């Protein structure tokens, strides 16, 4: 019952009314033009649910409500899979959000599985955007830091900073987040001089 209540509070209350037109099948005797229009409307509704579920999950994570974020992020992943397919790079943001939420509630093995899925998709997508690669490395870095594997965390955060700075510039907001997280890792290692110099870059 608690699981269902959390699911309802997280996302289902918001998307239930939107599911009815998605789950209703199209009449059989439609013309090709009407079927095409119906499919376009279906995909449009599904994309709206993806955006709503993803932004809801992201909001919960930012508020520190990781448990509440998981059902919404799962809905974002589910509908992304329906719209884009199971190996699309469009699934990566949902996987990364699920990994962050799972890490936040202490489910590190589950977070690791989500990160592996995201990493596999990125590796199989040769034209993957730099922005997605940065997010992946940042997520991997934060996960490794949560595990206490600081060397691996620094490796991934360094990749995040390199990719972000070469694409967006050294002083960009995309790059400063990497500096901040890297500084936190050095801080946790009690290397205050390095941490301070990196905090100054933020």
N, C-alpha and C positions, 0 to 999 in steps of 0.2 A: 504494500500500500504506500509506503514512504517513497519507493522508487517511482510509482505512478504519479504521486503528487509532485515530486521533483520534476518529472518529465512534463507534467501539465504546466507548472509554474515557469519552467525554463522556456518552452517553445510551443507546445501544442495548443495552449490557449490562444496564441497569436495566429497559428497557421491552420487550425481546424476548419474555419470557414473557407479558407482558400483551397482546401483539399477536395471539396465536393466537385467543382468543375473539372479538376484534374482526374479524379477517379471515375467520372461518368464517361462511359464510352460513347463515341460518335455514332449517330444513326447509320445504318448500312446503306440506305438508298440515297447517298449524297453524290453530287457530281464531283469530278476530279478537282475542280476549282474550290468547291466547298470543303472537301477533305483536306486539301493543302492549307486552306485558311484555318481550318480547325486545328491542324497540327502546329501551325505557326503560333496560334493562340495558346496552345498547350505548352509549347516550349517557352513562350514569353512568361506564362504563369509560373512554370517551374523555375525559371531564372529569377523571378521575383522572390520566390520562396527561398532559393539559395542565398540571395542577398540578405533577406530578412533574417534567416537562421544564422548566417555567418556573422552579421553585425550584432545580433543578440548575444551570440556566444562570445564574441570579442568584448562586448560591453561587460558581461559577467566576469571574464578573465581580468579585465582592467580594474574591476571593482573587488578583485580578490575572491570572487565566488566561483571557484574552479569546478566544484561539483555541479552547480547549476548550469555551467557552460557546456558540459559534456553532451546532454541530450540535444541541445541546439546545434552544436558542431556536428553531431552524428547525422542530423537531418540535412545539414548543408552538404555533408559528404554523400549521403544517400541520393539526394536530388542532383548533385553534380555528376555522380556516376550515371544516373539515368539520362542526363542531357548530353554529357561529353564522352561517356565511355569510361571503362575501368582503368585505362592506362593514360588518360589525358593529364597534361600538366595543370589543367584547371582544377584538379583534385588536390594539388599540393597545399594550397592555403588551408583547406579544411583539415588535412592530415596534420599540418604544423600546429594548428589551433587545438586539435585533439591531443597532440603530444604535450603542449603547454598546459592544458587543463589537467591532463592525467598526471603530469609531473607535480602540479600544484596540489593535488589530493594525495600524492605519495605513491601513485601506481606507476613506478618507474618501468617495470617490464612492459606494461601496456604502452607507455609513452615511447619506449624503444621500438616497439612494433610499428607504431604510426610513423615514427621518423624513418624507419627502414623503408616503409612503403613510399614515403615522399622522396627519399634519396634514390630509390630504384627508378621512380618515374623520371626524376631529373636526369639521371645518368642515361636513360633511354631516349631522352629528348635532346637531340643535338642543337636545336635552335632555341633552347630554353632561355628565357630572358635573364638578364643579369639581376634584376630585382628579385626574381624567384630564387636564384642561386644564393643571393645575399641572405634572404630570409631563411633558407635551408641551413646555411652555415651558422647563422646566428642561433637558430633553434638547436642545432647540434651542439654548439658551444654552451648554451645555457643548460642543456640536458647533461652534458659532461660535467659541468660545474656542480649541478645538483647531485650528481653521483660522487663528487669529490675527486674526479679525474681532471685535475687542473691543467696538466700539460696538454691533454687532448682538447680541453675547452679553449685554451689559448690558441691552439692550432686552427680550430674552426673560426674563432673570432678574428684571428689574423686574416684568414681567407675572406671573411665578411668585410673587413675594413679594406682590404686590397681591392676587391671587386667593386665595392661602393665608391671608394675614392677614385678609381680609374674611370668609372662611369659617370658619377655624379659630382666629383670634386672633393678635395680634402676637407673643406669647411661645410659640406652639405649635411642636412639633417639625417640623411641615410647613413652617412659615415659616423656622425657623432654618437649614434646609438651603439655602434660597435666599440668605439673608444670607451664609452661608459661601462658596458658590460665587461670589457677586458680589464678596466680599472678595478671593477668589483672583484674579479678573480685574483688580481694581484693583492688587493686589500685582504682577501680571505687567506692569502698565503703570507700575510704580514710583511709584504714588500711595499712599505708605505711611500718610499721615494718614487718608485715607478707608478704606483697607483695615483699619487698626486699629480705627476706630470701628465698622465692620461686624462684625469678628471679636468685638467686645465684645457684639454682639447674639446671638451663638450660645450 
